[in-house]
Structures are given as C-alpha cells and as structure tokens.
Amino acid sequence: MKRLLTTCFVLLFLGTTHAQEKTNLKCTMSVDDILRVQPFDIDEPISETAGYIFADLIEELEIVYDKVDESNTNGLQKNIEKIQEILKSAKEIELNYTMFDKDLEFIESLK
C-alpha cells in the first residue's frame, strides 16, 4: 500500500511539474498594440499589410510552442521556415518586431 501511494505521489508530482513547463508566446502585445509602435501611423495603408504579417507571425509562433510542448517535432522545421519568411516580409517593409526578440531567440535555440 505504501508503495502504491508513493508511486501515485511521484506520478502526480511529475505530471504537475511537466504541466508547469508549458512554453508560451513571450510577446503579450495585441496586433493593434504592435501596430501602434510602428514607424508609421496606424491609419496608413501599410498598417493593414503589417497587421497580417504580425497575425501570421503570432500564429506560427504559437504553433511552434504547442508542438514543443507536445514533444511533436513533425513539421517543426517547416514552421520555422515559415517564420523566417514572415520575418523577411517584415524586414522588407521595415517593421519593428523587437517585441518578439525573446520568441525569436527561442526559435533559434530549436535549430
């Protein structure tokens, strides 16, 4: 009985510890907040394109974090390449994406 209780306690502890290790998006800003810190006015036409770029970036980063949490590396490289393409688009129109620095460092650590 003591052995069973010890085993249950260990499993419960390991499950709780693992659940706490969930990785989350480090940038907590909304797309609108991100657009407000760009080098252009939020009402300019480029703002719409930038909004799509940031929404895509957030979506891909969340997919990567979910895959890492699930220890699912299937297609992870494809997601990382997609993030690189999104960043290329952001650079082309001179977007400020420094709010994603911690997230991008995490992505770099996966390569």
C-alpha positions in Angstrom: 0.0 0.0 0.0 2.8 2.4 0.9 4.5 1.6 -2.4 1.3 2.4 -4.3 0.9 5.7 -2.5 4.5 6.6 -3.2 4.1 5.8 -6.9 0.9 7.9 -7.1 2.6 10.8 -5.4 5.6 10.6 -7.8 3.3 10.4 -10.9 1.2 13.4 -9.6 4.4 15.4 -8.9 5.9 14.6 -12.3 2.6 15.5 -14.0 2.3 18.8 -12.2 6.0 19.7 -12.9 5.6 18.9 -16.6 2.4 20.9 -16.8 4.2 23.9 -15.4 6.9 23.8 -18.1 4.4 24.9 -20.9 6.1 27.3 -23.2 4.1 30.4 -24.2 4.4 33.3 -26.5 6.7 35.8 -24.8 5.2 38.8 -26.7 2.0 39.6 -25.0 1.1 42.6 -27.1 -2.0 42.5 -29.4 -1.6 43.1 -33.1 -3.2 46.6 -32.6 -0.6 47.4 -29.9 2.2 46.2 -32.1 0.9 48.4 -34.9 0.9 51.4 -32.6 4.6 51.2 -32.1 5.5 51.0 -35.8 7.3 53.8 -37.6 4.1 54.7 -39.4 0.6 55.9 -38.4 -1.9 53.1 -37.7 -4.2 54.7 -40.3 -1.7 54.4 -43.2 -2.4 51.7 -45.8 0.8 49.8 -44.9 -0.8 49.2 -41.5 -3.2 46.6 -43.0 -0.3 44.6 -44.5 1.7 44.9 -41.3 -1.3 43.6 -39.3 -1.5 40.5 -41.4 2.3 39.9 -41.1 2.1 40.2 -37.3 -1.0 38.0 -37.0 0.8 35.3 -39.2 3.9 35.6 -37.0 1.9 35.2 -33.8 0.0 32.2 -35.3 3.2 30.4 -36.4 5.0 31.1 -33.1 2.0 29.6 -31.2 2.1 26.5 -33.4 5.8 26.0 -32.7 5.3 26.5 -28.9 2.4 24.0 -29.0 4.5 21.4 -30.9 7.4 21.8 -28.5 5.0 21.4 -25.5 3.7 18.2 -27.1 7.2 17.0 -28.0 5.9 16.8 -31.5 8.7 17.7 -33.9 6.8 16.7 -37.0 6.8 19.6 -39.4 8.6 21.9 -36.9 11.3 22.8 -39.5 8.5 23.8 -41.9 7.0 26.2 -39.2 10.4 27.7 -38.5 11.0 28.3 -42.3 7.5 29.9 -42.4 8.6 32.2 -39.5 11.7 33.1 -41.4 9.6 34.0 -44.5 7.3 36.2 -42.4 10.4 38.0 -40.9 11.7 38.6 -44.3 8.4 40.3 -45.3 8.6 42.3 -42.1 12.1 43.5 -42.9 11.2 44.4 -46.5 8.7 47.0 -45.2 10.8 48.0 -42.3 8.6 46.8 -39.5 9.7 46.9 -35.9 9.4 43.4 -34.5 11.7 43.7 -31.5 8.8 42.8 -29.2 9.3 39.2 -30.5 13.0 39.1 -29.6 12.6 36.5 -26.8 10.3 34.4 -29.0 12.8 34.5 -31.9 15.7 33.6 -29.5 13.6 30.5 -28.5 13.1 29.6 -32.2 16.9 30.0 -32.8 17.5 27.6 -30.0 15.5 24.9 -31.8 17.7 24.9 -34.9 
